Amino acid sequence: MPDTIPQQDRQTTARQAWLAVLAKATLAELESAWNALAEKPAYRRLRPGETGLVMLRGRIGGNGQPFNLGEMTMTRAAVQLLDAAGRVSHAGFGHVAGRSARRAELVALFDALLQDPARYAALAAEVVAPLAARQQAAKAARTAKIMASKVDFFTMVRGE
């Protein structure tokens, strides 16, 4: 059976996945991964960390009419990686919840690095996969804690 998903869609999906993992990582995790890099690339800040508010929208039941839920603080940053000749090789963008400009910049740097085919495999295995595993384990622990207190009222036996 031929692959029906276009290459561009696969690249977009992969990028969305690593950006989601990086955006949820803590500053300490990102700094540790950055410091562990053997070769740190030269880069230029296109947009230094900027903090602002975004409007969160919700839907009742997931498919009802949208409504404004409230505002959330976010920080964004954009960088360009430079090759040895000083030319731009890749651009990266980072958006994180909160006010950490450094965290947004690190997300943008890793986004740009992961777009480089020569670095992708190593970074995906050494940075993104461990972060994703830690995030999944934390989510599983939260879910287990919540499920321990769940009450299912529909299975209670009536006294007949």
Summary of the structure (lengths in Angstrom):
residues: 160
radius of gyration: 20.5
end to end distance: 57.7
largest distance: 83.6
contacts: 399
relative contact order: 0.15
helix: 49%
strand: 28%
